Each structure stands twice: as C-alpha cells, then as structure tokens.
Amino acid sequence: MLSSLLKPQNLLRATKAPLRRSFTTNFPALQQVAAAQQTATAERVKNFINGEFVESQADKWIELRNPATQELLCLVPETTNEELNEATSAAEAAAKEWRKSTVLQRQRVMMDLQYLIRENQAKIAENIVQEQGKTFEDAKGDVFRGLQVVEQACSLPSLLMGEKLTVAKDMETYAYREPLGVVAGICPFNFPAMIPLWMFPLAIAAGNSIVMKPSERDPGAMMMLAKLAAEAGVPKGVLNIVHGSVDCVNYICDEPRIKAISFVGSDRAGQHIYTRGNANGKRVQANLGAKNHAVIMPDANKQATLNAIAGAAFGAAGQRCMALSTVIMVGKTKEWLPELAERARQLKVGYGMDPQTDVGPVITPQSKERIEYLVQSGVDEGAELLLDGRGIVVKNYEKGNFVGPTILSNVKPNMECYREEIFGPVLVCLNVETLDEAVELINNNPYGNGTAIFTNSGPIARKFEHDIDVGQVGINTPIPVPVPPFSFTGSRGSILGDLNFYGKSGLHFYTKPKTVTSLWREGDADHTRSSVSMPTM
C-alpha cells in the first residue's frame, strides 16, 4: 500500500498521453486547444493539513513542467488564505499536545522515519529527476544528505540534555530547552528533499509543529516525505504543507502564531523574508546566495584537482548554493585550463534517468535564458569563452532546458559574470600570481558560503584557512558542506540570522532556553523569620 502511494504519479499527478507532435505542429489553433485540455485534465497537487491530503480551493494554479521535456506534470495551488489559516490552526493545536511528548517518544518517531526514507530513497529520487531535472544518482544523494539530518535527530536525548548546578546551600539552578511552538520552513527548488529534511525533522524532534512551503517548482519530494512522516507516527497537525509563491510567503512572515522561519533560496527572497519576519518579531534563519571560489596552487595534485573542479562546478547543472562556480588560478596553474576544459567537454548532457548522463537540465527556460545571458555578458566584457555549452540539443529531449558545461577564462572581478551568482553549469576563472592576492579577492567578495584550496603544502593550507573570511573551508575538498554533527556555517552575505542549519545550532534555532532556580531548605519547618538578603553560600 505504502509503495503504491509513494509512486510520484499516484501521489501528485496522472500521466497523460501526449498528442502527436506532427498533428499539433501543423495547426497552431489546435496546439492551443491541446494545451488547454492538458491543463484542464492535469492532476492538482494537494495541501497536507492536519494529517490529510486536501484538495485546494485555489483559483490560481502554477504549472509544473518536466525541465527535460516541458511535459506538464501537475498544477500547484496558490493556497488560499483560509487554507493557510487552517494549516496554522492545525499546527497550533497539535503543538500544545506534541510538546508534552517525551524526548524518547519523539526519538522513536525519528528512527522510524529514517528507516522509511532509506527504504524509499529511489522512489523519491525518481520524482526529483522528473520535477527538478537532476541525474538519478545526484537525486539519490539529495535524499541521502537529508537523511543524515534525520539520523542526527535520532540522537535527540543527548542533544537536548540539560545542565544542573548547586549554586548555594539548598539551592540549585538547572537549564533546559523548550520548543517554540509553531514554526515554518520555506524551501528552494534545487534540493527538493535535502533542504526540507534540514528543517522539519529537527523542528518536530524538538517538540514543535511546522508549516512547510516546498518550492512550487518541485513539491513532489516533500509530499512523499509527508506520507512517510505520517507512516512513522508523526501526529496529525504536527507537519503541515501548503503551496504557493509570494502571498504564501508573506502569510508565513506575518502570521503571529508562527514563531520562527527557516529559509533557503535567493538573495532577494531571503532578504525580504528576514526583514519582514524580524519586523513581526520572528526568529529567522535565511541561507542566501553564494559565489564559491577554489584556489589552485602550483603544487597541487594536478589530475585530482582538475577532476574535483569539473565535478563540483558542473554537477547538478551548477544549481547548488555550494557549487564551485569560481576558480582562481595561481601562477602557472592557468596553463592547466585547456585540460580542465577537455574534462568538462567529456561530460554528457542529457535526461537524468539515463545512467550515462552527467549534467541534466536547468530548472526552467527562464533560468536557461539568464545563464546564457550572463555567459554572453562575460564575452562582451572581454572574457575568453574556453568552452561554450550554449545551444546544446539533446536527442529525444529537444525541448529541454539544457546548458552544457561552460568555462569563461581571464575573468575580472568587475565583470557581471563574476559579480552575479549564475546558478548554472558555468565556471568562471580568474588569474592571480600569489596566494595573498587570491585571499584578498575572495575576502572582497560579498558572499561567504564556501571556499576551497588545492595544495600539497600544509603551511599554505593552514595560512589559507586562517586568513580566509568564509564560513566553510575545504582543503583539497571542492564542496566542504559539513555532515550533520556539525552545522552548515555559511557567513557574511550568504546567511542572515545568528543560528545556522542542522547540527547543534539547528536544534537551538528550534528551541528556547529556560533556567529554573529552586530552593528547598532542609530546615524550612523550623524557620520563623524570612530572609531578604541575597544568598551567599
């Protein structure tokens, strides 16, 4: 039964046979009719409110299309205000009871959830390929890195253990952490499983209820995770899912019953959510954009470095906030660029379910257009187009949003292709003569998510680690995202808020401290006079 429900087409949509291209191509009017029929018959994504998948009464719907084919997969609702209130009310009621559950009860739910996610990893990954465009192997990695956070939540008893100290005769102070109540998560399109799993498992394990808004571009993975959460024993109302865009986000920012917001996404949206949420007294953590640099020193292992750069720059079609999008070639390493371009040229662009595919499509035609514009801007401003992935056409997927691996060399810091986060399979390369110049260039960039250095010198690596002003540093590691015992520690322009995602910091975000000082005098029965002075012993 669960296996059937977890099939993406059963949970989210019905598969419709396409009309013959030759027929509709010859008759534009009939093309429009066919498109209208597709829209009318497309499956509509449901909200998940109070433990039930509920049809939305929305009058506005967002088309969700397969980025490799442009096939209409389903329609996502612009959830109504009444439905948003219903989800929040369900979360509010559930939070009052869920916070009374013991840490051990919640731990058992997390243990069951991690088992179910592991068992259904391939099904969730297949949905990600259809909706987001990743390769199947990369999509499985998306699920796995989120699963690691669920596994961390299984260690909740140790993570939430309090402190106690005798502070005076017969007096003790002890501290512990309590849930906030109702919290919310707003997710991006690029990690449909991992980012939601950064949010709701820790929030729920800490005793909160949560209202989740997955990306309207690929909500299927979150819907499948909701089904698994219910199967694992998450009570009704503890996890709720609503859909939409700007109005839904603003509701979450403004609704007073929602005490905290986790957000991962673009600069513009993140700054809006952080400012508006904070103005309404909410706790907000917002992970924003990035421009992640790698420094290549002349003493680096050449072959290992080039392989690492190619994988980190072009994997996931460059649609990662930790994608290695910028390389700084130090000294003679600029001579390695032709070999790097040859490695990138060998990567296969195609549909994600093809096991030979290395680079899938980008999320929308608009994203493809923006990426190609930024590549051209680099050329126009004087960069050298070492490898051009624009205009690529994949056989049998001619309508897909494909951009091949692209490399721009001799890029300068003032160029638009350097200043902007391209968020596509494009690597920009800059040249400097010394490590100090590389460090200065990176520290002058407003972003601070991640950086890496490739070297065989311990002293050089140590100097880089201590001089660089970036939150996550890799040494011979291109994408230094910490595993969940640590926290995701992006810094500067890449994050807003004082508490980071997952790890201890993530758990602290979803809880608040409480201290209790108690006095139980041994001889209280014999006291006849109150003391008004400060206890000193």
Residue pairs with C-beta under 8 A, 6 or more apart in sequence:
2 116
2 120
2 227
2 231
3 120
3 123
4 10
5 11
5 227
6 120
6 123
6 124
6 224
6 227
6 228
7 123
8 123
8 126
8 127
8 130
8 131
8 220
8 224
9 15
11 220
11 223
11 224
11 227
12 43
12 45
12 73
12 74
12 127
12 219
12 220
12 223
13 42
13 43
13 45
13 73
13 74
14 41
14 42
14 43
16 38
16 41
16 42
16 72
18 71
19 34
23 30
24 30
24 31
24 34
25 31
38 72
39 63
39 72
39 75
42 63
42 72
42 73
42 74
42 75
43 73
43 74
43 75
44 55
44 56
44 61
44 74
44 75
44 77
45 64
45 74
45 75
45 76
45 77
45 219
45 220
45 223
45 243
46 53
46 54
46 55
46 56
46 223
47 53
47 54
47 56
47 77
47 79
47 83
47 87
47 240
47 241
47 242
47 243
48 54
48 223
48 226
48 239
48 240
48 241
49 83
49 86
49 87
49 90
49 240
49 241
49 242
50 86
50 87
50 90
50 94
50 236
50 237
50 240
51 230
51 235
51 236
51 237
52 236
53 223
54 83
56 77
56 79
56 80
56 83
56 243
57 80
57 82
57 83
58 77
58 78
58 79
58 80
58 83
59 78
60 77
60 78
61 75
61 76
61 77
61 78
62 75
62 76
62 77
62 78
62 216
62 243
62 244
62 245
63 72
63 75
63 76
64 72
64 73
64 74
64 75
64 76
64 131
64 216
64 217
64 218
64 219
65 71
65 72
65 73
66 73
66 130
66 131
66 133
67 132
67 133
67 360
67 361
67 362
67 363
67 364
67 400
67 401
68 133
68 351
68 352
68 360
68 361
68 394
68 397
68 400
68 401
68 402
69 397
69 399
69 400
70 399
70 400
73 130
73 131
76 216
76 219
76 243
76 244
77 243
77 244
78 243
78 244
78 245
78 247
78 248
79 87
79 242
79 243
79 244
79 248
81 247
81 251
83 242
84 242
84 248
84 251
84 255
87 211
87 240
87 241
87 242
88 182
88 211
88 240
88 255
88 257
88 258
90 209
90 236
90 237
90 240
91 182
91 209
91 210
91 211
91 237
91 238
91 240
91 257
92 181
92 182
92 209
92 257
93 237
94 209
94 235
94 236
94 237
94 238
95 179
95 181
95 182
95 207
95 208
95 209
95 237
95 238
97 235
98 179
98 204
98 207
98 208
98 209
98 235
98 238
99 178
99 179
99 181
99 207
99 208
101 207
103 156
103 157
103 160
104 157
106 156
106 204
106 205
106 206
106 207
107 153
107 154
107 156
107 157
107 205
108 233
109 204
109 205
109 232
109 233
109 234
110 150
110 153
110 154
110 156
110 201
110 204
110 205
110 232
111 154
112 231
112 232
112 233
113 150
113 201
113 228
113 229
113 232
113 234
114 147
114 150
114 151
114 154
115 232
116 228
116 231
116 232
117 124
117 143
117 146
117 147
117 150
117 197
117 225
117 228
118 147
120 224
120 228
121 140
121 143
121 144
121 147
122 140
123 224
124 139
124 143
124 193
124 221
124 224
124 225
125 136
125 139
125 140
125 142
125 143
125 193
126 136
126 139
126 353
127 192
127 220
127 221
127 224
128 134
128 139
128 142
128 143
128 192
128 193
128 218
128 220
128 221
129 135
129 136
129 139
129 351
129 352
129 353
129 360
130 220
131 192
131 217
131 218
131 219
131 220
131 221
132 139
132 189
132 190
132 192
132 217
132 218
132 363
133 317
133 352
133 360
133 361
133 362
133 363
133 401
134 142
134 316
134 317
134 352
134 360
135 352
135 357
135 358
135 359
135 360
136 352
136 353
136 355
137 355
138 315
138 316
138 352
138 360
139 193
139 352
142 191
142 192
142 193
142 194
142 221
143 193
143 194
143 197
143 221
145 191
145 194
145 481
146 191
146 193
146 194
146 195
146 196
146 197
146 198
147 197
148 483
148 484
149 197
149 198
149 201
149 202
149 484
149 502
149 506
150 197
150 201
151 484
152 159
152 202
152 484
152 485
152 502
152 503
153 201
153 202
153 205
156 205
156 206
159 504
159 507
160 176
160 177
160 206
160 507
160 511
162 174
162 175
162 176
162 177
163 174
163 175
163 176
164 172
164 173
164 174
164 175
165 172
165 173
165 174
166 172
167 173
167 517
168 535
168 536
168 537
169 535
169 537
170 519
170 520
170 521
170 522
171 517
171 518
171 519
171 535
172 517
172 518
173 515
173 516
173 517
173 518
174 515
174 516
174 518
175 513
175 514
175 515
175 516
176 513
176 514
177 206
177 507
177 508
177 511
177 512
177 513
177 514
178 207
178 511
178 512
178 513
178 514
179 206
179 207
179 208
179 510
179 511
179 512
180 208
180 259
180 260
180 283
180 510
180 511
180 512
181 208
181 209
181 257
181 259
182 208
182 209
182 210
182 211
182 257
182 258
182 259
183 203
183 208
183 209
183 210
183 211
183 258
183 259
183 260
183 261
183 262
183 510
184 210
184 211
184 212
184 213
184 252
184 258
184 260
184 261
184 262
185 196
185 199
185 200
185 203
185 210
185 211
185 212
185 213
185 261
185 262
185 263
186 213
186 249
186 252
186 261
186 262
186 263
186 264
186 265
186 269
186 273
187 195
187 196
187 199
187 212
187 213
187 214
187 215
187 222
187 264
187 265
188 195
188 215
188 264
188 265
188 266
188 321
189 215
189 217
189 218
189 319
189 363
190 316
190 319
190 320
190 321
190 363
191 264
191 320
192 214
192 215
192 218
192 219
192 220
192 221
192 222
193 221
193 222
193 225
195 264
196 212
196 214
196 221
196 222
196 225
197 225
198 262
198 264
198 488
198 501
198 502
198 506
199 210
199 212
199 262
199 501
200 210
200 212
200 225
200 229
200 239
202 502
202 506
202 507
202 510
203 210
203 262
203 510
204 210
204 229
204 234
204 238
204 239
206 507
206 510
206 511
207 511
208 510
209 237
209 238
209 239
209 240
210 238
210 239
210 240
211 240
211 241
211 242
211 252
211 258
212 222
212 226
212 239
212 240
212 241
212 242
213 241
213 242
213 243
213 244
213 248
213 249
213 252
214 221
214 222
214 223
214 241
214 243
216 243
216 244
216 245
217 363
217 364
218 363
219 241
219 243
222 241
223 241
226 239
226 241
229 239
230 236
230 239
242 248
249 269
249 272
249 273
250 276
252 258
252 261
252 273
252 277
253 261
253 272
253 273
253 276
253 277
253 280
253 282
254 276
254 280
256 280
256 281
258 282
259 282
259 283
260 282
260 283
260 284
260 285
260 509
260 510
261 273
261 277
261 282
261 283
261 284
261 285
261 286
262 285
262 501
262 509
263 269
263 270
263 273
263 274
263 284
263 285
263 286
263 287
264 286
264 287
264 321
264 501
265 286
265 287
265 288
266 288
266 289
267 288
267 289
267 421
267 493
270 286
270 287
270 288
270 289
270 496
271 286
271 288
271 496
273 284
273 286
274 284
274 286
274 496
274 497
277 284
278 284
283 497
283 499
283 509
284 496
284 497
285 495
285 496
285 497
285 499
285 500
285 501
285 509
286 495
286 496
286 497
287 321
287 449
287 488
287 490
287 494
287 495
287 501
288 493
288 494
288 495
288 496
289 321
289 421
289 447
289 493
289 494
290 321
290 322
290 323
290 325
290 421
290 447
290 449
290 450
290 490
290 494
291 325
291 326
291 418
291 421
291 445
291 446
291 447
291 449
292 322
292 323
292 324
292 325
292 326
292 447
292 449
292 450
292 451
292 452
292 479
293 324
293 326
293 327
293 328
293 438
293 441
293 442
293 445
293 451
293 452
294 309
294 312
294 324
294 326
294 327
294 328
294 451
294 452
294 453
294 454
294 474
294 478
295 328
295 330
295 435
295 438
295 439
295 442
295 451
295 452
295 453
295 454
295 464
296 305
296 309
296 327
296 328
296 329
296 330
296 333
296 336
296 454
297 330
297 331
297 333
297 435
297 453
297 454
297 455
297 457
297 460
298 330
298 331
298 332
298 333
299 455
299 456
299 457
299 460
300 333
300 454
300 455
300 456
300 476
301 454
301 456
301 476
302 336
302 339
304 454
304 476
305 336
305 454
305 476
306 336
306 339
306 340
306 343
307 343
308 454
308 476
308 477
308 478
309 324
309 327
309 340
309 427
309 454
309 478
310 340
310 343
310 344
310 347
310 405
311 478
312 323
312 324
312 478
312 479
313 323
313 324
313 325
313 327
313 344
313 405
313 425
313 426
313 427
314 344
314 347
314 358
314 359
314 405
314 425
314 427
315 323
315 358
315 359
316 323
316 360
317 359
317 360
317 361
317 362
317 403
317 424
317 425
318 325
318 362
318 422
318 423
318 424
318 425
318 426
319 362
319 363
319 423
319 424
320 479
321 449
321 490
321 494
322 449
322 450
322 472
322 479
322 480
322 481
323 423
323 479
324 427
324 450
324 452
324 478
324 479
325 421
325 422
325 426
325 427
325 428
326 418
326 427
326 428
326 429
326 430
327 427
327 428
327 429
327 430
328 429
328 430
328 431
328 432
328 438
328 441
328 442
329 336
329 337
329 429
329 430
329 431
329 432
330 432
330 433
330 434
330 435
330 437
330 438
331 433
331 434
334 409
334 429
334 431
337 386
337 407
337 409
337 429
338 386
340 407
340 427
341 386
341 387
341 407
344 387
344 405
344 407
344 427
345 387
345 405
347 358
347 359
347 404
347 405
348 354
348 356
348 357
348 358
348 359
349 357
349 358
349 359
349 360
349 389
349 392
349 394
349 402
349 403
349 404
349 405
350 356
350 357
350 359
350 360
350 394
350 397
350 402
351 357
351 360
351 394
351 396
351 397
351 400
352 360
359 404
359 405
359 425
360 402
361 368
361 397
361 400
361 401
361 402
361 403
362 368
362 371
362 401
362 402
362 403
362 423
362 424
362 425
363 401
364 401
365 401
367 401
367 423
367 424
368 401
368 402
368 403
368 424
370 424
371 403
371 422
371 423
371 424
371 425
371 426
372 390
372 403
374 416
374 417
374 420
374 422
374 424
374 426
375 385
375 388
375 390
375 406
375 408
375 417
375 422
375 426
377 415
377 416
377 417
378 385
378 408
378 411
378 415
378 416
378 417
378 418
378 428
379 385
379 408
381 412
381 415
381 416
381 417
382 410
382 412
382 415
383 408
383 409
383 410
383 411
383 412
383 415
383 417
383 428
384 408
384 409
384 410
385 406
385 407
385 408
386 407
386 408
386 409
386 429
387 404
387 405
387 406
387 407
388 404
388 406
389 403
389 404
389 405
389 406
389 425
389 426
390 403
390 404
390 406
392 402
392 403
392 404
393 402
394 400
394 402
403 424
403 425
403 426
404 425
405 425
405 427
406 424
406 425
406 426
406 427
407 426
407 427
407 429
408 417
408 426
408 427
408 428
408 429
409 429
410 429
410 431
411 417
411 418
411 428
411 429
411 430
412 418
412 430
413 419
413 430
413 441
413 444
413 445
415 428
417 426
417 428
418 428
418 430
421 447
422 428
430 441
432 438
432 441
435 460
435 463
435 464
439 464
439 467
439 468
442 451
442 468
442 469
442 470
443 467
443 468
443 469
443 470
446 492
446 493
447 492
447 493
447 494
448 469
448 470
448 471
448 490
448 491
448 492
448 493
448 494
448 495
449 470
449 471
449 472
449 490
449 491
449 494
449 495
450 470
450 471
450 472
450 473
450 474
450 479
450 480
450 481
450 490
451 468
451 470
451 472
451 473
451 474
451 480
452 473
452 474
452 475
452 476
452 477
452 478
452 479
452 480
453 460
453 461
453 464
453 473
453 474
453 475
453 476
454 476
455 461
455 464
455 475
455 476
461 475
461 476
464 473
464 475
465 473
465 475
469 491
469 492
470 491
470 492
471 489
471 490
471 491
471 492
471 494
471 495
472 480
472 481
472 482
472 488
472 489
472 490
473 480
474 480
481 488
482 488
482 489
482 503
484 502
484 503
485 503
486 503
487 500
487 501
487 502
487 503
487 504
487 505
487 506
488 500
488 501
488 502
488 503
489 500
489 505
490 500
497 509
499 505
499 506
499 508
499 509
500 506
500 509
501 509
521 527
